[in-house]
Every structure is written in structure tokens, then in C-alpha cells.
Amino acid sequence: MKIFILTLLAGCLASCKQEVSATSEKSETPDSIVKYEKTVKQLKEELTAKEFQIFDYIDEETKDTVLMQKYFIAFLKSGANRSQSKEEADSLQVFHLEHLGRMYKLGYADISGPFGDGGAIRGITIRLP
């Protein structure tokens, strides 16, 4: 059973590797799934048109062009005052979630979430430029 699962995983990984072609025309795969391929140049133009800050490099081993994108990350720390009652903490949590909602709506946050381990750094917010 383990050999079957490893073989299946290896097959899935091998089938996921795709090269970026020099054409943007659609191509038919053997199982009739239509896929659209873009050149690196087209991808870079699309991302920069959307004001993403990007850079690229050539992977020495695979010779693939790797596009990297800039992100901004904020680590959310717990405050010094953690002695609220459960009712007050629940109320503060409502305000916190409303604030995060405004951050999304105004475009200042794209992903947010808690770490859940109870440590000093409680969560993270990520924003694309």
C-alpha cells in the first residue's frame, strides 16, 4: 500500500510540472482539458499593469524563470493588558474583526489570521502591494 501511495504521489508531482511556452494560444491536453499558457513576458506585463512589485531570476538547476512578488507582512502581538473579563474580551474581538474588515475593504490587507498557539505573536496580516 505504501509503495502504491508513493508511486501515485510521484506521478502527481511529475504531471504538475509545466513549462511556460513561447505561445499564448490554447492547447488541448490528452484528456481534452483546455489550458492557456502565457510567456514569462506576458505574465510580467500583467502583474506590473496591476501594480504588483515583482522581480525574476533563472533557476540554475531547472533553467526556469521564477517570478517573485513583493508582500508586506504585519505580525499581530498581544497587548500588555490581558486581564479583561470574558465579556470585555469578546467585545474587543468584535471590534478587532470589524477593524480587519475595514482593512480588507480599503485594500490594506489581503490575508489575516491567528496563529492559535497562545504565544506573544498572535497572528499575521499580509498585504500585496
Secondary structure as UniProt FT lines:
FT   HELIX           2..16
FT   STRAND          26..28
FT   TURN            30..31
FT   STRAND          34..36
FT   HELIX           40..49
FT   TURN            50..51
FT   STRAND          54..58
FT   TURN            60..62
FT   STRAND          65..69
FT   STRAND          72..77
FT   HELIX           86..105
FT   TURN            106..107
FT   STRAND          111..114
FT   STRAND          121..127
//
